[in-house]
Amino acid sequence: MSYAAIDNQEARPRSANSSTRSRSRHHGGRGKENGVVGQASWASSVINLLNTIVGAGVLAMPLAFSQMGIVLGIVVLLWAALTAGFGLYLQSRCAKYLERGAASFFALSQITYPNAAVIFDAAIAIKCFGVGVSYLIIIGDLMPGVVRGFNKNVGDIGFLVDRHFWVTAFMLIVIPLSFLRRLDSLKYTSIIALISIGYLVILVVYHFAKGDTMQDRGEIRVINWAGPIQALSSFPVIVFAYTCHQNMFSILNEIANVSHFRTTSVVVSSIGTACSIYILVAITGYLSFGNSVVGNIVSMYIPSVASTIGKAAIVILVMFSYPLQVHPCRASVDAVLKWRPKGNSDSQSSSPSRTPLQNKPQGGGKGDGISEIRFAAITTAIIVLSYIAAMSISSLEKVLAYVGSTGSTAISFILPGLFYYKISAPDSPHHQRLMKEDDDERDDDADQNEDDGLLGGEGTPRTRTMPWRKTILRRLSLALAIYGFCVMFVCLGLNIFFNATH
């Protein structure tokens, strides 16, 4: 049932109205999201989130294991999955404090740290923009080799081995996809991208099983590592391999069923599948080449049709991942442009009962709160600037290293932890309002159970969440934010160290 429909039924008692609204937001069967019905299925949500997680970085996992050793590598992969998944879980918890369909980093910033909102969104926009440009650069770098792999005489046709031609050609494919408003609309391209990932995984496992790389294999480290500096250099590769938090709020806004079980299962399924893929590729790829492995394991295989198709699969993967970076980049740019400084009186609510749920988008947009003209202008600017950058720059490695150290740690660990810790404080008016609505819902359910008992039915009373669980969750959220700052400082320090020594 829509919120508009609830508000219009003035004849209903207030308690029933409150209970219905609470149930719509928390258990949310098919509530409306700002005028657009949430229709994304569970499978669609998992597919898009998994495609956001798993990228070309999966091919660098064997190199990370060569630095850390197999045992430590697996431990770090599992730890990174746990912390990234906890960040996603906290985002789903934070979304309950916001109007259905209005969840975003900007909306949370407005009710927690309003004057820092512009910094958060600027970091997200820069991070997503940089990753998108890197995808276009990968396309330009790989496609000449792909066409040469299929036809050795293609060099006679100059433009087919020109990276600028391929960047331009693939832009014609990604532009229409980048103008789609909803992530759910990208589920079919995400399926194609995941098929490409599947092919790459099969390629790595096949060569390991065949054993045709043994003559080039170096030493294998099972428990030992290459040293603390080498292991730390691979730490960011693994930690940032699970970054998908920029799209989590869009997933929560679009999914039809926003119950706690459904949203948590989306997180567990996506992170769990990604972790399984990483471990499989890391172990089989590392055992294929040992310490001789390089960053892109596909480039080490003997040239063949299969390896050429593998390079083409990487191109397809990053091509369909580009729109998944444009989507959060556009939302963050829009938030930065809308941001205005707030005074203390604007950022605090006088009482839980007087402040409506935050923050319903305005501006006549379709679901995401962005008007048609503004949507088109921001999207066009992102596409044009990323195209110019990809055509002008051949490598963003050093820039992305710093952007990843700050932007990825912020959206994966720091912001989810800080947001939940602040908004779930017992004295927070938003938390008190949420608890009041939960109490109204429980009272309504209790009355219904009593009626069922009188009629001979069996009641199923709801049990209240233990306060100590919420206390532990708040402490863990703060620990995640502190962990994020530690990761940021370590990664920035590594970048400075390696840039100075090279």
TADAVEN-V984669 format. One record per residue. N is the residue number from 1. RES is the residue in one small letter. SS is DSSP state (H for helix, E for strand, L for the rest). PHI is phi as a letter, one per 30 degrees, with the letter a starting at -180 (none if undefined). OMEGA is omega in degrees with one decimal (NA if undefined). Layout:
N|RES|SS|PHI|OMEGA, N|RES|SS|PHI|OMEGA
//
This chain:
1|m|L|none|-178.1, 2|s|L|d|176.3, 3|y|H|d|178.6, 4|a|H|d|-179.8, 5|a|H|d|179.4, 6|i|H|d|-177.8, 7|d|H|d|-175.7, 8|n|H|d|-177.0, 9|q|L|d|-174.9, 10|e|L|d|-177.2, 11|a|L|d|-179.0, 12|r|L|d|176.5, 13|p|L|d|-177.2, 14|r|H|d|-177.6, 15|s|H|d|178.0, 16|a|H|d|177.9, 17|n|H|d|-179.3, 18|s|H|d|-178.7, 19|s|H|d|179.9, 20|t|H|d|179.8, 21|r|H|d|-179.9, 22|s|H|d|-178.6, 23|r|H|d|179.1, 24|s|H|d|-177.4, 25|r|H|d|-173.7, 26|h|H|d|-176.9, 27|h|L|c|166.4, 28|g|L|h|-179.9, 29|g|L|e|179.7, 30|r|L|b|180.0, 31|g|L|d|177.0, 32|k|E|d|176.0, 33|e|E|c|178.7, 34|n|L|h|176.9, 35|g|L|j|179.5, 36|v|E|c|-177.1, 37|v|E|d|176.4, 38|g|L|d|-173.7, 39|q|L|c|-177.5, 40|a|E|d|179.8, 41|s|L|d|177.0, 42|w|H|d|-178.8, 43|a|H|d|179.0, 44|s|H|d|179.7, 45|s|H|d|179.6, 46|v|H|d|-178.1, 47|i|H|d|-178.6, 48|n|H|d|179.0, 49|l|H|d|179.3, 50|l|H|d|177.6, 51|n|H|d|175.7, 52|t|H|d|-178.4, 53|i|H|d|-170.5, 54|v|L|d|177.9, 55|g|L|b|-179.1, 56|a|H|d|179.2, 57|g|H|d|178.0, 58|v|H|e|-177.8, 59|l|H|d|178.2, 60|a|H|c|-178.4, 61|m|H|d|177.3, 62|p|H|e|177.9, 63|l|H|d|177.6, 64|a|H|d|178.5, 65|f|H|d|178.7, 66|s|H|d|178.7, 67|q|H|d|-174.7, 68|m|H|c|-169.2, 69|g|L|j|-173.4, 70|i|H|d|-175.4, 71|v|H|d|-179.9, 72|l|H|d|179.1, 73|g|H|d|178.8, 74|i|H|d|179.7, 75|v|H|d|-179.3, 76|v|H|d|177.2, 77|l|H|d|179.9, 78|l|H|d|178.4, 79|w|H|d|179.3, 80|a|H|d|177.3, 81|a|H|d|-179.2, 82|l|H|d|-177.9, 83|t|H|d|177.8, 84|a|H|d|178.2, 85|g|H|d|178.2, 86|f|H|d|175.5, 87|g|H|d|177.3, 88|l|H|d|178.8, 89|y|H|d|178.0, 90|l|H|d|176.2, 91|q|H|d|178.5, 92|s|H|d|177.0, 93|r|H|d|178.8, 94|c|H|d|-177.7, 95|a|H|d|179.6, 96|k|L|d|179.2, 97|y|L|d|-176.8, 98|l|E|c|177.1, 99|e|L|e|-179.3, 100|r|L|e|178.7, 101|g|L|i|-176.8, 102|a|L|c|-176.5, 103|a|L|d|176.7, 104|s|L|a|175.3, 105|f|H|d|-179.1, 106|f|H|d|-179.3, 107|a|H|d|178.0, 108|l|H|d|178.6, 109|s|H|d|-177.0, 110|q|H|d|-177.7, 111|i|H|c|178.1, 112|t|H|b|179.8, 113|y|L|b|-170.8, 114|p|H|e|-177.0, 115|n|H|d|176.9, 116|a|H|c|-175.7, 117|a|H|e|-176.9, 118|v|H|d|178.6, 119|i|H|d|-179.6, 120|f|H|d|-176.4, 121|d|H|d|177.1, 122|a|H|d|178.2, 123|a|H|d|179.1, 124|i|H|d|-179.1, 125|a|H|d|-179.6, 126|i|H|d|-179.4, 127|k|H|d|-178.5, 128|c|H|d|178.4, 129|f|H|d|179.7, 130|g|H|d|178.1, 131|v|H|d|177.8, 132|g|H|d|177.2, 133|v|H|d|179.4, 134|s|H|d|177.0, 135|y|H|d|179.3, 136|l|H|d|178.0, 137|i|H|d|177.5, 138|i|H|d|178.2, 139|i|H|d|-179.8, 140|g|H|d|-179.2, 141|d|H|d|-173.2, 142|l|H|d|-172.4, 143|m|H|d|175.3, 144|p|H|e|177.4, 145|g|H|d|179.1, 146|v|H|d|-178.7, 147|v|H|d|175.9, 148|r|H|d|178.9, 149|g|H|d|179.3, 150|f|H|d|-179.6, 151|n|L|b|-176.5, 152|k|H|d|-178.1, 153|n|H|c|-175.6, 154|v|H|d|179.3, 155|g|H|d|177.6, 156|d|H|d|178.0, 157|i|L|c|-168.2, 158|g|H|e|-172.1, 159|f|H|d|-179.1, 160|l|H|d|176.2, 161|v|H|c|178.6, 162|d|L|c|-177.7, 163|r|H|d|-179.9, 164|h|H|d|178.2, 165|f|H|d|-175.4, 166|w|H|d|175.4, 167|v|H|d|179.5, 168|t|H|d|-178.1, 169|a|H|d|-177.8, 170|f|H|d|174.8, 171|m|H|d|178.8, 172|l|H|d|178.7, 173|i|H|d|-173.7, 174|v|H|d|-178.8, 175|i|H|e|178.8, 176|p|H|d|-179.6, 177|l|H|d|-178.4, 178|s|H|d|-179.9, 179|f|L|c|175.3, 180|l|L|d|-174.8, 181|r|L|d|-170.7, 182|r|L|c|175.9, 183|l|H|d|-179.2, 184|d|H|e|178.9, 185|s|H|d|-178.5, 186|l|H|c|-174.6, 187|k|H|d|-178.2, 188|y|H|d|174.7, 189|t|H|d|176.6, 190|s|H|d|177.1, 191|i|H|d|178.1, 192|i|H|d|178.9, 193|a|H|d|179.4, 194|l|H|d|173.7, 195|i|H|d|176.5, 196|s|H|d|176.3, 197|i|H|d|178.8, 198|g|H|e|178.5, 199|y|H|d|179.7, 200|l|H|d|177.7, 201|v|H|d|179.3, 202|i|H|d|-179.9, 203|l|H|d|-179.8, 204|v|H|d|-179.7, 205|v|H|d|-179.7, 206|y|H|d|-179.9, 207|h|H|d|176.2, 208|f|H|d|-179.5, 209|a|H|d|-179.6, 210|k|H|d|178.0, 211|g|L|i|-177.6, 212|d|L|d|179.2, 213|t|L|c|-172.8, 214|m|H|d|-178.9, 215|q|H|d|179.8, 216|d|H|c|-173.6, 217|r|L|d|176.8, 218|g|L|c|-179.8, 219|e|L|d|179.1, 220|i|L|c|175.2, 221|r|L|c|178.5, 222|v|L|c|179.5, 223|i|L|c|-179.0, 224|n|L|d|175.9, 225|w|L|b|-177.8, 226|a|L|d|-178.1, 227|g|L|k|-176.4, 228|p|H|d|-178.6, 229|i|H|d|-179.6, 230|q|H|d|179.6, 231|a|H|d|178.6, 232|l|H|d|179.3, 233|s|H|d|178.8, 234|s|H|c|-178.4, 235|f|H|e|178.8, 236|p|H|d|-179.8, 237|v|H|e|-178.3, 238|i|H|d|-177.0, 239|v|H|d|-177.0, 240|f|H|d|179.9, 241|a|H|d|-178.2, 242|y|H|c|-176.6, 243|t|L|d|176.8, 244|c|L|b|-170.5, 245|h|H|d|179.3, 246|q|H|d|-179.2, 247|n|H|c|-175.1, 248|m|H|d|-179.3, 249|f|H|d|175.9, 250|s|H|d|176.1, 251|i|H|d|-179.3, 252|l|H|d|179.2, 253|n|H|d|-171.4, 254|e|H|c|-177.0, 255|i|E|d|-175.3, 256|a|L|d|-176.9, 257|n|L|c|-176.4, 258|v|L|c|177.2, 259|s|L|d|-178.2, 260|h|H|e|-178.6, 261|f|H|d|-177.3, 262|r|H|d|-177.5, 263|t|H|d|177.7, 264|t|H|d|179.8, 265|s|H|d|174.8, 266|v|H|d|179.6, 267|v|H|d|-177.1, 268|v|H|d|-178.5, 269|s|H|d|-177.7, 270|s|H|d|-179.3, 271|i|H|d|-179.8, 272|g|H|d|178.5, 273|t|H|d|178.9, 274|a|H|d|179.8, 275|c|H|d|178.8, 276|s|H|d|178.6, 277|i|H|d|-178.6, 278|y|H|d|-178.6, 279|i|H|d|-179.7, 280|l|H|d|-179.9, 281|v|H|d|-178.3, 282|a|H|d|-176.8, 283|i|H|d|-177.6, 284|t|H|d|178.2, 285|g|H|d|179.9, 286|y|H|d|178.8, 287|l|H|d|178.3, 288|s|H|d|-174.2, 289|f|H|b|-179.1, 290|g|H|i|-178.2, 291|n|H|d|177.1, 292|s|H|d|-174.9, 293|v|L|d|178.1, 294|v|L|c|-174.5, 295|g|L|d|178.4, 296|n|L|c|-172.7, 297|i|H|d|-179.3, 298|v|H|d|-178.8, 299|s|H|d|-177.8, 300|m|H|d|-178.6, 301|y|L|d|178.4, 302|i|L|e|-179.1, 303|p|L|e|-179.7, 304|s|L|a|177.9, 305|v|H|d|-178.2, 306|a|H|d|-179.9, 307|s|H|d|176.6, 308|t|H|d|176.3, 309|i|H|d|176.8, 310|g|H|d|176.8, 311|k|H|d|177.2, 312|a|H|d|178.3, 313|a|H|d|176.7, 314|i|H|d|179.2, 315|v|H|d|179.5, 316|i|H|d|-179.4, 317|l|H|d|-176.8, 318|v|H|d|178.9, 319|m|H|d|-178.9, 320|f|H|d|174.3, 321|s|H|d|-179.6, 322|y|H|e|179.1, 323|p|H|d|179.0, 324|l|H|d|173.3, 325|q|H|c|178.4, 326|v|H|d|-176.3, 327|h|H|e|178.6, 328|p|H|d|177.3, 329|c|H|d|179.3, 330|r|H|d|-179.7, 331|a|H|d|-179.3, 332|s|H|d|176.8, 333|v|H|d|178.3, 334|d|H|d|179.1, 335|a|H|d|178.5, 336|v|H|d|-179.5, 337|l|H|d|-179.4, 338|k|H|d|-170.8, 339|w|L|d|172.8, 340|r|L|b|179.1, 341|p|L|e|179.4, 342|k|L|c|174.1, 343|g|L|d|-179.1, 344|n|H|d|-178.4, 345|s|H|d|-179.5, 346|d|H|d|-172.3, 347|s|H|c|-177.8, 348|q|L|b|179.3, 349|s|L|c|-178.7, 350|s|L|d|178.2, 351|s|L|a|-178.3, 352|p|L|d|-173.9, 353|s|L|d|-175.0, 354|r|L|c|-176.4, 355|t|L|c|179.3, 356|p|L|d|175.9, 357|l|L|e|-179.2, 358|q|E|d|-14.2, 359|n|L|b|-173.2, 360|k|L|d|-177.0, 361|p|L|e|178.7, 362|q|L|b|174.2, 363|g|L|j|175.0, 364|g|L|i|179.7, 365|g|L|d|179.7, 366|k|L|c|174.3, 367|g|L|i|-177.9, 368|d|L|c|175.1, 369|g|L|i|-179.4, 370|i|L|c|179.2, 371|s|L|d|-176.3, 372|e|H|e|-177.6, 373|i|H|d|-179.7, 374|r|H|d|178.2, 375|f|H|e|-178.8, 376|a|H|d|-178.0, 377|a|H|d|-178.9, 378|i|H|d|-179.9, 379|t|H|d|178.6, 380|t|H|d|179.8, 381|a|H|d|179.5, 382|i|H|d|-178.0, 383|i|H|d|-177.7, 384|v|H|d|-179.0, 385|l|H|d|178.5, 386|s|H|d|177.1, 387|y|H|d|178.6, 388|i|H|d|179.8, 389|a|H|d|-179.1, 390|a|H|d|179.6, 391|m|H|d|-174.3, 392|s|H|c|-174.1, 393|i|L|c|179.6, 394|s|L|c|-179.9, 395|s|L|a|176.2, 396|l|L|c|-171.3, 397|e|H|e|-177.1, 398|k|H|d|179.7, 399|v|H|d|-179.0, 400|l|H|d|178.7, 401|a|H|d|179.4, 402|y|H|d|179.0, 403|v|H|d|178.6, 404|g|H|d|-179.2, 405|s|H|d|-178.4, 406|t|H|c|-175.7, 407|g|H|d|-177.3, 408|s|H|d|178.2, 409|t|H|d|-179.2, 410|a|H|d|-175.2, 411|i|H|d|-177.7, 412|s|H|d|-172.5, 413|f|H|b|-170.2, 414|i|H|d|-175.7, 415|l|H|d|176.8, 416|p|H|e|-179.8, 417|g|H|d|-178.9, 418|l|H|d|-179.3, 419|f|H|d|-176.9, 420|y|H|d|180.0, 421|y|H|d|-178.1, 422|k|H|d|-172.1, 423|i|H|d|-178.1, 424|s|L|c|177.7, 425|a|L|d|-177.8, 426|p|L|e|-179.5, 427|d|L|c|178.4, 428|s|L|d|179.3, 429|p|H|d|179.0, 430|h|H|d|177.5, 431|h|H|d|179.3, 432|q|H|d|178.7, 433|r|H|d|179.9, 434|l|H|d|179.1, 435|m|H|d|178.9, 436|k|H|d|179.6, 437|e|H|d|175.7, 438|d|H|d|178.4, 439|d|H|d|177.9, 440|d|H|d|-179.6, 441|e|H|d|-179.9, 442|r|H|d|177.7, 443|d|H|d|179.3, 444|d|H|d|179.2, 445|d|H|d|179.1, 446|a|H|d|177.3, 447|d|H|d|179.7, 448|q|H|d|179.5, 449|n|H|d|177.0, 450|e|H|d|177.9, 451|d|H|d|179.2, 452|d|H|d|-180.0, 453|g|H|d|178.1, 454|l|H|d|-179.9, 455|l|L|d|177.7, 456|g|L|j|-179.8, 457|g|L|d|178.7, 458|e|L|c|178.7, 459|g|L|d|177.2, 460|t|L|b|-176.4, 461|p|L|d|178.6, 462|r|L|d|176.9, 463|t|L|c|-177.8, 464|r|L|d|177.7, 465|t|L|d|-178.6, 466|m|L|d|179.3, 467|p|H|e|-177.5, 468|w|H|d|177.3, 469|r|H|d|178.6, 470|k|H|d|178.2, 471|t|H|d|178.8, 472|i|H|d|-179.8, 473|l|H|d|177.8, 474|r|H|d|179.8, 475|r|H|d|178.0, 476|l|H|d|178.2, 477|s|H|d|176.3, 478|l|H|d|177.6, 479|a|H|d|178.3, 480|l|H|d|178.6, 481|a|H|d|178.4, 482|i|H|d|176.7, 483|y|H|e|178.7, 484|g|H|d|176.9, 485|f|H|d|178.3, 486|c|H|d|178.5, 487|v|H|d|-180.0, 488|m|H|d|-178.8, 489|f|H|d|179.0, 490|v|H|d|-177.3, 491|c|H|d|177.3, 492|l|H|d|177.6, 493|g|H|d|177.9, 494|l|H|d|-179.8, 495|n|H|d|179.3, 496|i|H|d|-178.2, 497|f|H|d|-176.7, 498|f|H|d|176.2, 499|n|H|d|179.1, 500|a|H|d|-178.5, 501|t|H|d|178.7, 502|h|L|c|NA
//
